[in-house]
């Protein structure tokens, strides 16, 4: 497993796949009015029972709540690293199926082109913030640390960016302008064997953008990362959830201020219980500078919601966000992200 902080975020991180390791190139986005959502992930490695798989997962939500979700396994994949761009192809040689990404090596522009029996079109992303490590440092930095939790590595290639999606899904147009982001994860074991639960959220509001992840690993430990940028400059970063001297600290707290909870799609024959929460309050405190920021996220759409294991449900969301520096100008914007909820907590 790669732990090199200076390696390109978009480079393959697992040189040899075994029966458990997996790596992802993940994206999520929300439309400008918050009514549509999109998530898609390229995966290489063990996906469920499939070893050394090459999979593309995608889920899309229209304004009326209609959803489309697909998990497609490609016959082949390759990742090509060039001086100015990284190109990836997940494709079949026996059928008309190709997902292709092209990322500039400065992370400023990302393009996905899809040509499959079910989906055709493009998704473009332009960065609003620089690539970041979990400890909030900007790539490249020798002090950046991609190891976020036991057996779980994470890098934010594009913490936030503008998104233009122009797709046709089973003959139906799916198009929007909005915001989102993309990241890298690579794990020694499957997600369900590494993480008990998590909340991962990104957002853009006025001059601010943020990325945060609150994770509970299978060993019961808690891992946390929260970074705030203003006009592309990091103004706050922490991995602390409690005050430690003058060090910055923060929190991501689940809330129920929205009527939208993560839920099964309309017409599902077997519906899962809805998520116990419908958004977040995100607090950031800097004792050293005596500054405090707060943002509130309310879900507007469920992008996906399904069982990730017998003990957990996983979901993606689109949302609205409001906030800024406390007692100063407040802003409105957009948010997207994902969460894994423990079923054991619900039963308890």
C-alpha positions in Angstrom: 0.0 0.0 0.0 1.4 3.4 -1.0 2.1 5.8 1.9 4.3 8.2 -0.2 3.0 11.8 0.4 4.8 13.0 -2.7 3.2 10.5 -5.1 0.5 11.9 -7.3 -2.9 11.7 -5.7 -4.3 10.2 -8.9 -1.7 7.5 -9.3 -2.5 3.8 -8.6 -1.8 3.2 -4.9 -1.8 -0.6 -4.8 1.0 -2.2 -6.8 -0.3 -5.8 -6.4 -3.9 -6.7 -5.6 -4.7 -9.5 -3.1 -8.0 -10.9 -1.9 -8.9 -7.9 0.2 -7.3 -4.6 -0.9 -9.2 -2.1 -3.0 -8.6 1.4 -4.2 -11.2 4.0 -5.4 -11.3 7.2 -7.5 -14.6 8.7 -6.1 -16.7 11.7 -7.1 -19.9 13.4 -5.9 -21.8 16.5 -7.0 -25.0 18.5 -6.4 -26.9 20.7 -8.8 -27.1 24.5 -8.4 -30.6 24.3 -7.0 -29.9 21.3 -4.8 -32.6 19.2 -6.5 -30.2 16.7 -8.3 -27.3 14.6 -7.1 -24.7 12.4 -8.7 -22.0 10.0 -7.3 -19.7 7.7 -9.2 -16.6 5.7 -8.3 -13.9 3.8 -10.2 -12.7 0.8 -8.2 -9.8 -1.6 -8.6 -9.3 -4.6 -6.3 -11.6 -6.7 -4.2 -15.3 -5.5 -4.6 -17.5 -7.8 -2.6 -16.8 -11.4 -3.6 -15.0 -10.3 -6.8 -11.2 -10.3 -6.5 -9.0 -8.0 -8.7 -12.2 -6.5 -10.0 -12.5 -3.4 -12.2 -15.8 -1.8 -11.3 -17.7 1.5 -11.9 -20.5 2.5 -9.5 -22.8 5.3 -10.4 -26.0 6.7 -8.8 -28.0 9.7 -10.0 -31.1 11.5 -8.7 -33.5 13.7 -10.6 -35.6 16.6 -9.1 -38.7 14.4 -8.8 -36.8 11.9 -6.6 -36.4 9.3 -9.4 -33.1 7.4 -9.0 -30.8 5.4 -11.2 -28.1 3.2 -9.7 -25.7 0.8 -11.6 -22.6 -1.2 -10.6 -20.8 -2.4 -13.7 -17.7 -4.6 -13.9 -15.3 -3.9 -16.7 -13.2 -6.5 -18.4 -10.1 -4.3 -18.4 -8.7 -1.1 -17.0 -5.5 0.9 -17.3 -4.2 4.0 -15.7 -1.6 6.1 -17.7 0.5 8.7 -16.0 1.8 11.5 -18.3 3.6 14.8 -17.5 0.4 16.9 -17.8 -2.4 14.5 -17.3 -3.5 11.2 -15.8 -5.8 9.0 -18.0 -7.9 6.0 -16.9 -10.0 3.6 -18.9 -12.4 1.0 -17.6 -13.7 -0.9 -20.7 -14.8 -4.1 -22.3 -13.4 -5.6 -25.4 -16.5 -7.8 -26.1 -19.1 -5.0 -25.8 -19.6 -1.3 -26.2 -18.7 -0.2 -22.7 -16.1 2.5 -21.7 -15.7 4.9 -18.8 -12.8 7.2 -19.3 -11.3 9.8 -17.0 -8.7 12.5 -17.7 -7.3 14.5 -14.8 -4.7 17.3 -15.3 -1.7 16.8 -13.0 -2.3 20.2 -11.4 -5.7 18.9 -10.4 -7.4 21.9 -11.9 -9.5 20.1 -14.4 -11.2 16.7 -14.4 -13.2 15.1 -17.2 -15.1 11.8 -17.3 -16.5 10.5 -20.6 -19.0 7.6 -20.6 -20.1 5.4 -23.5 -22.1 2.4 -22.3 -25.4 0.7 -23.2 -27.1 2.6 -20.3 -25.2 5.9 -20.0 -23.6 8.3 -22.5 -22.1 11.8 -21.9 -19.6 13.8 -20.0 -19.0 15.1 -16.5 -16.5 18.0 -16.1 -15.1 19.4 -12.9 -13.0 22.6 -12.3 -11.2 22.9 -9.0 -12.2 25.6 -6.5 -9.7 24.4 -3.9 -6.2 22.8 -4.0 -5.5 19.1 -3.3 -5.3 18.3 0.4 -4.1 15.6 2.8 -6.2 14.5 5.8 -4.0 16.7 8.0 -5.0 19.7 5.9 -1.7 20.4 4.3 -1.7 21.1 0.6 -0.1 18.7 -1.9 2.8 18.3 -2.4 4.2 18.4 1.1 6.6 15.9 2.8 4.6 16.4 6.0 1.4 15.4 4.3 0.0 12.1 5.7 -2.4 10.1 3.6 -3.0 7.5 6.3 -6.3 8.5 7.9 -7.4 5.5 9.9 -6.2 1.9 10.4 -5.9 0.3 7.0 -7.6 3.3 5.4 -5.7 5.9 3.3 -7.3 9.1 1.9 -6.4 12.1 -0.3 -8.6 14.9 -1.6 -7.7 15.5 -5.2 -10.4 18.1 -5.6 -11.9 19.0 -2.2 -14.4 21.3 -4.0 -15.0 22.2 -7.6 -17.6 23.4 -10.1 -19.3 20.6 -12.0 -21.0 20.3 -15.4 -22.9 17.1 -16.0 -24.4 16.3 -19.4 -25.6 12.7 -19.5 -28.3 10.6 -21.0 -29.3 7.7 -18.8 -31.4 5.0 -20.4 -32.6 7.6 -22.9 -33.5 10.2 -20.3 -31.5 13.5 -20.1 -29.6 14.1 -16.9 -27.9 17.4 -16.9 -27.0 20.1 -14.4 -24.4 22.8 -13.3 -23.4 22.7 -9.7 -20.5 21.9 -7.3 -18.9 18.7 -6.0 -15.5 17.1 -5.5 -13.4 14.0 -5.9 -11.0 12.0 -3.8 -8.8 8.9 -3.5 -9.2 6.1 -1.0 -7.3 2.8 -0.7 -7.9 0.2 1.9 -6.2 -3.0 3.0 -9.6 -4.6 3.6 -13.1 -4.0 2.4 -14.8 -0.8 3.6 -17.2 -2.8 5.8 -14.2 -4.4 7.5 -12.4 -1.1 8.1 -15.1 1.3 9.1 -18.0 1.0 11.6 -19.6 4.4 10.7 -18.7 7.8 9.2 -19.9 11.2 8.1 -18.1 12.8 5.1 -19.3 16.2 3.9 -18.0 18.9 1.5 -19.5 22.3 0.8 -19.2 25.7 -0.9 -20.8 28.9 0.5 -19.7 32.3 -0.7 -15.9 32.6 -0.4 -15.7 29.5 1.8 -15.3 25.8 1.0 -14.8 22.9 3.4 -14.2 19.2 3.5 -14.7 17.1 6.6 -14.7 13.4 7.6 -15.7 12.0 11.0 -14.9 8.3 11.1 -15.3 5.4 13.6 -13.0 2.5 12.7 -13.8 -1.1 13.4 -11.4 -1.1 16.3 -13.6 1.5 18.0 -11.2 4.4 17.4 -12.3 7.8 16.1 -10.6 9.6 13.3 -11.4 13.2 12.3 -10.4 15.8 9.7 -11.8 19.2 9.0 -10.4 21.8 6.6 -11.8 25.3 5.7 -10.6 27.4 2.9 -11.4 31.0 2.0 -10.7 32.0 -1.6 -8.6 28.8 -2.1 -6.5 29.5 1.0 -6.6 27.2 4.0 -7.7 29.3 7.0 -8.5 26.4 9.4 -7.4 22.8 9.6 -7.6 20.3 12.5 -7.8 16.6 13.4 -8.9 17.4 16.9 -12.5 17.1 18.2 -11.6 18.6 21.7 -9.6 21.6 22.8 -5.9 20.9 23.2 -4.2 24.1 24.4 -4.3 26.6 21.7 -4.7 24.0 18.9 -7.7 24.3 16.6 -10.6 21.8 17.0 -13.9 21.1 15.4 -17.0 18.8 15.2 -19.4 17.4 12.6 -22.7 16.8 14.4 -25.7 15.0 12.9 -28.9 17.1 12.9 -32.6 16.7 12.1 -33.5 20.1 10.8 -34.4 18.9 7.3 -37.4 16.8 6.2 -35.2 14.8 3.9 -33.6 11.7 5.4 -31.5 9.2 3.5 -34.0 6.7 2.2 -34.7 3.9 -0.3 -35.8 5.0 -3.8 -39.5 5.4 -4.7 -41.1 2.1 -5.6 -38.5 0.0 -3.9 -39.9 -3.5 -3.0 -37.8 -3.8 0.2 -37.4 -0.4 1.9 -34.6 0.2 4.4 -35.3 2.3 7.5 -34.5 6.0 6.8 -31.3 7.5 8.3 -31.7 8.9 11.8 -30.4 12.3 10.7 -31.0 14.8 7.9 -28.0 17.0 7.9 -25.1 18.4 9.9 -23.8 21.2 12.0 -20.1 21.8 11.4 -18.2 23.8 14.0 -14.6 25.1 13.7 -12.8 26.8 16.5 -9.4 28.5 16.5 -8.4 29.4 20.1 -5.1 30.9 18.9 -6.8 33.5 16.6 -10.1 33.6 18.5 -12.0 32.8 15.4 -15.0 30.5 15.0 -16.9 29.3 12.0 -20.2 27.4 11.8 -22.0 25.8 8.8 -25.4 24.0 8.7 -26.1 21.4 6.1 -29.6 20.2 5.3 -30.2 17.3 2.9 -32.3 18.0 -0.2 -32.0 14.7 -2.0 -30.9 11.1 -1.3 -28.4 10.0 -4.1 -28.2 6.4 -2.8 -29.1 4.4 0.3 -28.4 0.6 0.6 -26.9 -2.0 2.8 -23.1 -1.9 2.9 -23.0 -4.9 5.2 -25.3 -6.8 7.6 -24.5 -4.2 10.3 -24.5 -0.9 8.3 -26.3 1.2 5.6 -24.5 3.6 3.3 -25.9 6.6 1.6 -25.0 9.7 -0.5 -26.7 13.0 -0.3 -27.2 16.4 -1.9 -27.8 19.4 0.3 -27.9 23.1 1.0 -25.4 24.8 3.3 -25.5 28.1 5.2 -22.9 29.7 7.4 -19.6 31.5 7.7 -17.6 33.1 10.5 -19.7 33.5 13.6 -21.2 37.0 14.1 -20.0 38.0 10.7 -21.4 37.8 7.1 -23.3 34.5 6.5 -23.5 32.8 3.1 -25.6 30.2 1.4 -24.4 27.4 -0.9 -24.3 23.7 -1.7 -23.1 20.5 -0.1 -22.6 16.9 -1.1 -21.2 13.8 0.6 -21.9 10.4 2.0 -22.4 8.6 5.3 -22.4 5.1 6.7 -24.8 4.4 9.6 -24.4 1.5 12.0 -27.5 -0.7 12.2 -26.2 -2.0 15.5 -26.5 1.6 16.9 -30.1 1.7 15.6 -30.9 -1.7 17.3 -29.3 -0.6 20.5 
